[in-house]
């Protein structure tokens, strides 16, 4: 998945839930960093990594 914004992250999470392997790639340092605070993006990244 290219793009770790809100939609990209949600699509990647859904794909993982369906048992697919997912690699999320973005140019920005944290997920959703274009619309949210970096601390929230770091939390979201950690949350999705730990849940698969």
Biopython code that builds the backbone (N, CA, C, O; Angstrom):
import numpy as np
from Bio.PDB.StructureBuilder import StructureBuilder

atoms = [
    (1, "UNK", "N", (0.857, -1.158, 0.000)),
    (1, "UNK", "CA", (0.000, 0.000, 0.000)),
    (1, "UNK", "C", (0.904, 1.222, 0.000)),
    (1, "UNK", "O", (1.774, 1.353, 0.861)),
    (2, "UNK", "N", (0.708, 2.096, -0.939)),
    (2, "UNK", "CA", (1.463, 3.339, -0.965)),
    (2, "UNK", "C", (0.578, 4.435, -0.399)),
    (2, "UNK", "O", (-0.517, 4.687, -0.902)),
    (3, "UNK", "N", (1.060, 5.084, 0.649)),
    (3, "UNK", "CA", (0.309, 6.138, 1.312)),
    (3, "UNK", "C", (-0.176, 5.672, 2.669)),
    (3, "UNK", "O", (-0.969, 4.736, 2.768)),
    (4, "UNK", "N", (0.306, 6.333, 3.719)),
    (4, "UNK", "CA", (-0.053, 5.940, 5.077)),
    (4, "UNK", "C", (-0.961, 6.970, 5.727)),
    (4, "UNK", "O", (-0.906, 7.184, 6.938)),
    (5, "UNK", "N", (-1.795, 7.606, 4.916)),
    (5, "UNK", "CA", (-2.795, 8.509, 5.468)),
    (5, "UNK", "C", (-3.911, 7.693, 6.100)),
    (5, "UNK", "O", (-3.797, 6.476, 6.239)),
    (6, "UNK", "N", (-4.977, 8.358, 6.476)),
    (6, "UNK", "CA", (-6.067, 7.664, 7.150)),
    (6, "UNK", "C", (-6.638, 6.545, 6.285)),
    (6, "UNK", "O", (-6.787, 5.414, 6.748)),
    (7, "UNK", "N", (-6.958, 6.857, 5.028)),
    (7, "UNK", "CA", (-7.547, 5.829, 4.166)),
    (7, "UNK", "C", (-6.578, 4.687, 3.878)),
    (7, "UNK", "O", (-6.957, 3.518, 3.939)),
    (8, "UNK", "N", (-5.334, 5.023, 3.567)),
    (8, "UNK", "CA", (-4.343, 3.978, 3.314)),
    (8, "UNK", "C", (-4.169, 3.063, 4.512)),
    (8, "UNK", "O", (-4.069, 1.844, 4.369)),
    (9, "UNK", "N", (-4.135, 3.664, 5.699)),
    (9, "UNK", "CA", (-3.988, 2.874, 6.922)),
    (9, "UNK", "C", (-5.198, 1.974, 7.156)),
    (9, "UNK", "O", (-5.052, 0.821, 7.561)),
    (10, "UNK", "N", (-6.380, 2.502, 6.900)),
    (10, "UNK", "CA", (-7.601, 1.716, 7.092)),
    (10, "UNK", "C", (-7.687, 0.570, 6.086)),
    (10, "UNK", "O", (-8.084, -0.540, 6.440)),
    (11, "UNK", "N", (-7.319, 0.834, 4.841)),
    (11, "UNK", "CA", (-7.340, -0.219, 3.822)),
    (11, "UNK", "C", (-6.321, -1.295, 4.167)),
    (11, "UNK", "O", (-6.602, -2.486, 4.031)),
    (12, "UNK", "N", (-5.140, -0.882, 4.613)),
    (12, "UNK", "CA", (-4.112, -1.845, 5.007)),
    (12, "UNK", "C", (-4.594, -2.693, 6.191)),
    (12, "UNK", "O", (-4.382, -3.906, 6.210)),
    (13, "UNK", "N", (-5.232, -2.067, 7.166)),
    (13, "UNK", "CA", (-5.744, -2.805, 8.328)),
    (13, "UNK", "C", (-6.817, -3.808, 7.909)),
    (13, "UNK", "O", (-6.855, -4.926, 8.422)),
    (14, "UNK", "N", (-7.677, -3.417, 6.991)),
    (14, "UNK", "CA", (-8.713, -4.324, 6.501)),
    (14, "UNK", "C", (-8.090, -5.503, 5.764)),
    (14, "UNK", "O", (-8.504, -6.647, 5.951)),
    (15, "UNK", "N", (-7.092, -5.222, 4.927)),
    (15, "UNK", "CA", (-6.410, -6.292, 4.204)),
    (15, "UNK", "C", (-5.745, -7.271, 5.171)),
    (15, "UNK", "O", (-5.796, -8.483, 4.963)),
    (16, "UNK", "N", (-5.119, -6.743, 6.231)),
    (16, "UNK", "CA", (-4.507, -7.616, 7.248)),
    (16, "UNK", "C", (-5.565, -8.458, 7.930)),
    (16, "UNK", "O", (-5.354, -9.639, 8.209)),
    (17, "UNK", "N", (-6.713, -7.837, 8.199)),
    (17, "UNK", "CA", (-7.810, -8.575, 8.824)),
    (17, "UNK", "C", (-8.319, -9.719, 7.956)),
    (17, "UNK", "O", (-8.865, -10.700, 8.462)),
    (18, "UNK", "N", (-8.135, -9.586, 6.655)),
    (18, "UNK", "CA", (-8.528, -10.638, 5.717)),
    (18, "UNK", "C", (-7.416, -11.671, 5.498)),
    (18, "UNK", "O", (-7.558, -12.599, 4.702)),
    (19, "UNK", "N", (-6.309, -11.485, 6.223)),
    (19, "UNK", "CA", (-5.219, -12.447, 6.151)),
    (19, "UNK", "C", (-4.172, -12.162, 5.087)),
    (19, "UNK", "O", (-3.304, -12.998, 4.835)),
    (20, "UNK", "N", (-4.240, -11.002, 4.463)),
    (20, "UNK", "CA", (-3.264, -10.648, 3.427)),
    (20, "UNK", "C", (-2.023, -10.014, 4.045)),
    (20, "UNK", "O", (-2.108, -9.354, 5.080)),
    (21, "UNK", "N", (-0.876, -10.215, 3.410)),
    (21, "UNK", "CA", (0.344, -9.535, 3.829)),
    (21, "UNK", "C", (0.310, -8.113, 3.293)),
    (21, "UNK", "O", (-0.076, -7.890, 2.146)),
    (22, "UNK", "N", (0.708, -7.158, 4.108)),
    (22, "UNK", "CA", (0.642, -5.747, 3.731)),
    (22, "UNK", "C", (1.953, -5.062, 4.081)),
    (22, "UNK", "O", (2.515, -5.289, 5.152)),
    (23, "UNK", "N", (2.431, -4.229, 3.182)),
    (23, "UNK", "CA", (3.546, -3.337, 3.455)),
    (23, "UNK", "C", (3.036, -1.925, 3.195)),
    (23, "UNK", "O", (2.586, -1.613, 2.093)),
    (24, "UNK", "N", (3.109, -1.089, 4.199)),
    (24, "UNK", "CA", (2.623, 0.284, 4.113)),
    (24, "UNK", "C", (3.819, 1.208, 3.922)),
    (24, "UNK", "O", (4.742, 1.206, 4.737)),
    (25, "UNK", "N", (3.808, 1.999, 2.847)),
    (25, "UNK", "CA", (4.929, 2.868, 2.499)),
    (25, "UNK", "C", (4.444, 4.301, 2.365)),
    (25, "UNK", "O", (3.428, 4.566, 1.723)),
    (26, "UNK", "N", (5.178, 5.224, 2.977)),
    (26, "UNK", "CA", (4.845, 6.640, 2.858)),
    (26, "UNK", "C", (6.127, 7.454, 2.938)),
    (26, "UNK", "O", (7.099, 7.020, 3.558)),
    (27, "UNK", "N", (6.141, 8.613, 2.328)),
    (27, "UNK", "CA", (7.308, 9.482, 2.345)),
    (27, "UNK", "C", (7.459, 10.210, 3.683)),
    (27, "UNK", "O", (8.554, 10.646, 4.038)),
    (28, "UNK", "N", (6.367, 10.334, 4.411)),
    (28, "UNK", "CA", (6.383, 11.045, 5.690)),
    (28, "UNK", "C", (6.848, 10.120, 6.817)),
    (28, "UNK", "O", (6.736, 8.900, 6.704)),
    (29, "UNK", "N", (7.370, 10.699, 7.905)),
    (29, "UNK", "CA", (7.943, 9.864, 8.968)),
    (29, "UNK", "C", (6.932, 9.081, 9.804)),
    (29, "UNK", "O", (7.290, 8.059, 10.389)),
    (30, "UNK", "N", (5.687, 9.531, 9.874)),
    (30, "UNK", "CA", (4.676, 8.807, 10.653)),
    (30, "UNK", "C", (3.384, 8.703, 9.859)),
    (30, "UNK", "O", (3.155, 9.462, 8.917)),
    (31, "UNK", "N", (2.551, 7.762, 10.250)),
    (31, "UNK", "CA", (1.246, 7.600, 9.623)),
    (31, "UNK", "C", (0.388, 8.831, 9.864)),
    (31, "UNK", "O", (0.464, 9.447, 10.927)),
    (32, "UNK", "N", (-0.407, 9.182, 8.903)),
    (32, "UNK", "CA", (-1.372, 10.282, 9.020)),
    (32, "UNK", "C", (-0.728, 11.613, 9.396)),
    (32, "UNK", "O", (-1.400, 12.477, 9.958)),
    (33, "UNK", "N", (0.544, 11.796, 9.105)),
    (33, "UNK", "CA", (1.224, 13.012, 9.559)),
    (33, "UNK", "C", (0.790, 14.271, 8.818)),
    (33, "UNK", "O", (1.088, 15.375, 9.273)),
    (34, "UNK", "N", (0.108, 14.139, 7.709)),
    (34, "UNK", "CA", (-0.362, 15.321, 6.999)),
    (34, "UNK", "C", (-1.536, 15.998, 7.683)),
    (34, "UNK", "O", (-1.721, 17.205, 7.528)),
    (35, "UNK", "N", (-2.325, 15.261, 8.426)),
    (35, "UNK", "CA", (-3.541, 15.798, 9.033)),
    (35, "UNK", "C", (-3.539, 15.790, 10.550)),
    (35, "UNK", "O", (-4.467, 16.315, 11.165)),
    (36, "UNK", "N", (-2.527, 15.212, 11.168)),
    (36, "UNK", "CA", (-2.562, 15.071, 12.627)),
    (36, "UNK", "C", (-1.202, 15.386, 13.237)),
    (36, "UNK", "O", (-0.211, 15.569, 12.531)),
    (37, "UNK", "N", (-1.180, 15.444, 14.540)),
    (37, "UNK", "CA", (0.059, 15.688, 15.276)),
    (37, "UNK", "C", (0.975, 14.466, 15.151)),
    (37, "UNK", "O", (0.490, 13.336, 15.116)),
    (38, "UNK", "N", (2.292, 14.681, 15.083)),
    (38, "UNK", "CA", (3.225, 13.552, 14.970)),
    (38, "UNK", "C", (3.076, 12.529, 16.093)),
    (38, "UNK", "O", (3.268, 11.334, 15.867)),
    (39, "UNK", "N", (2.735, 12.983, 17.298)),
    (39, "UNK", "CA", (2.567, 12.047, 18.412)),
    (39, "UNK", "C", (1.432, 11.068, 18.129)),
    (39, "UNK", "O", (1.550, 9.881, 18.430)),
    (40, "UNK", "N", (0.337, 11.553, 17.555)),
    (40, "UNK", "CA", (-0.785, 10.680, 17.218)),
    (40, "UNK", "C", (-0.379, 9.711, 16.115)),
    (40, "UNK", "O", (-0.725, 8.531, 16.171)),
    (41, "UNK", "N", (0.349, 10.195, 15.117)),
    (41, "UNK", "CA", (0.802, 9.332, 14.034)),
    (41, "UNK", "C", (1.712, 8.227, 14.528)),
    (41, "UNK", "O", (1.629, 7.090, 14.062)),
    (42, "UNK", "N", (2.589, 8.561, 15.478)),
    (42, "UNK", "CA", (3.477, 7.545, 16.060)),
    (42, "UNK", "C", (2.678, 6.514, 16.842)),
    (42, "UNK", "O", (2.964, 5.318, 16.773)),
    (43, "UNK", "N", (1.678, 6.973, 17.584)),
    (43, "UNK", "CA", (0.823, 6.055, 18.339)),
    (43, "UNK", "C", (0.087, 5.111, 17.381)),
    (43, "UNK", "O", (0.027, 3.904, 17.619)),
    (44, "UNK", "N", (-0.465, 5.661, 16.308)),
    (44, "UNK", "CA", (-1.215, 4.856, 15.337)),
    (44, "UNK", "C", (-0.303, 3.810, 14.684)),
    (44, "UNK", "O", (-0.700, 2.658, 14.508)),
    (45, "UNK", "N", (0.921, 4.219, 14.326)),
    (45, "UNK", "CA", (1.890, 3.286, 13.747)),
    (45, "UNK", "C", (2.167, 2.148, 14.719)),
    (45, "UNK", "O", (2.114, 0.978, 14.342)),
    (46, "UNK", "N", (2.461, 2.490, 15.972)),
    (46, "UNK", "CA", (2.756, 1.462, 16.980)),
    (46, "UNK", "C", (1.570, 0.530, 17.198)),
    (46, "UNK", "O", (1.742, -0.680, 17.345)),
    (47, "UNK", "N", (0.390, 1.086, 17.218)),
    (47, "UNK", "CA", (-0.826, 0.296, 17.414)),
    (47, "UNK", "C", (-1.030, -0.699, 16.266)),
    (47, "UNK", "O", (-1.335, -1.869, 16.499)),
    (48, "UNK", "N", (-0.863, -0.232, 15.043)),
    (48, "UNK", "CA", (-1.089, -1.135, 13.894)),
    (48, "UNK", "C", (0.025, -2.157, 13.757)),
    (48, "UNK", "O", (-0.230, -3.273, 13.304)),
    (49, "UNK", "N", (1.235, -1.820, 14.126)),
    (49, "UNK", "CA", (2.335, -2.785, 14.063)),
    (49, "UNK", "C", (2.119, -3.907, 15.074)),
    (49, "UNK", "O", (2.350, -5.076, 14.765)),
    (50, "UNK", "N", (1.680, -3.555, 16.273)),
    (50, "UNK", "CA", (1.506, -4.572, 17.312)),
    (50, "UNK", "C", (0.296, -5.477, 17.027)),
    (50, "UNK", "O", (0.275, -6.628, 17.461)),
    (51, "UNK", "N", (-0.695, -4.974, 16.311)),
    (51, "UNK", "CA", (-1.870, -5.791, 16.008)),
    (51, "UNK", "C", (-1.734, -6.538, 14.691)),
    (51, "UNK", "O", (-2.607, -7.327, 14.330)),
    (52, "UNK", "N", (-0.663, -6.297, 13.983)),
    (52, "UNK", "CA", (-0.410, -7.035, 12.755)),
    (52, "UNK", "C", (-0.783, -6.273, 11.556)),
    (52, "UNK", "O", (-0.628, -6.766, 10.438)),
]
sb = StructureBuilder()
sb.init_structure("model")
sb.init_model(0)
sb.init_chain("A")
sb.init_seg("    ")
for serial, (resi, resn, name, xyz) in enumerate(atoms, 1):
    if name == "N":
        sb.init_residue(resn, " ", resi, " ")
    sb.init_atom(name, np.array(xyz, "f"), 0.0, 1.0, " ", f" {name:<3s}", serial, name[0])
structure = sb.get_structure()
